[in-house]
Amino acid sequence: MFNLPVSTVVGKKIPKTKFYQHLSLSSKEKETFIDEIEMIVWHHKLSPDTIAIRPGERVKEIQVFEVQLKQKQFNPVLLRLIDQAVPYHILYLLTWRDEGCLAIGYKERKGKTDEYGRVNQYYYSEWMARTTINPDFSGLSLDTIYEGLVRQILPDEQPQLKNLKDTIHLQMEIEKQKRICDALLRKVKNEKQFNIQILLNQDLRKERDRLDSLLAGLDP
C-alpha cells in the first residue's frame, strides 16, 4: 500500500480487544469503539529496522494503520484511544466502502520524561476515492517524513510557517479565534437593544481583525 518498500509491510489485523487490554475504557468509549470500527489493519512500519532511513530525534517509528469504519461519520475519540495504546507516531487511513481519508495527530512532548509525546490535535484530508490516496513519504529522517505527512494534511486555506510546531500552534489559535468570532456574531444577532448591538459589533470587529492577522501568519 502507498508504494512503500516491501520491507516495511506488516499486514496484520489487530483485534479490537488488544486495545481494550491496554486501556482503561469507559463503557461508553468501549461501545463507541465496537460500534464504529469494523477492523484495524496494521499495514506498514517505518523505522531504521525496516527501511534505510535515519532515526529521528522525536520520531522513532511511524506506523500506518487502516481503520475500516462501519459508517462514514465517526467519533474522533477513536483515534485518540488508539494513540493512547500505541507509543509511536501513526498515519491513519480511514476507509468506508470505496472511499478513504488520511488522518494524523500532531504529537508533542510534555516534558523531558515524555518519550513519545501526546496528540494535541488531529488533522484530516478530504474524503476521496480510496485508490487515489497516495501520500508522499519522502524525507531524510523519520522526523522529516513525519513533518511532511502532517503538512500534507494541514488545511490548505490556513498559513504554514517554517517551524511545524509554530504552524500547529498558529492553526490552533486560528480555530480558537474563529470560535470567538462566531460566538460574538451570534450575540449580535440575538441582541435586541441597539446600543448593546453597537458595542458588540465593535468587539466583533476587533476579534475579526485579530483573526485576519492570524490567517496572514502574522501572530504565531
Secondary structure, DSSP 8 states (H G I E B T S, - for coil): -TT--GGGEEEEEE-THHHHHHS---HHHHHHHHHHEEEEEEEEEESTTTSS-B--SS-S-EEEEEEEESSSS--THHHHHHHHH--SEEEEEEEETTEEEEEEEEEE--STT-SS-EEEEEEE---EEGGG-------SBHHHHHHHHHHHHS-TTS---SSHHHHHHHHHHHHHHHHHHHHHHHHHHH---HHHHHHHHHHHHHHHHHHHHHHTT---
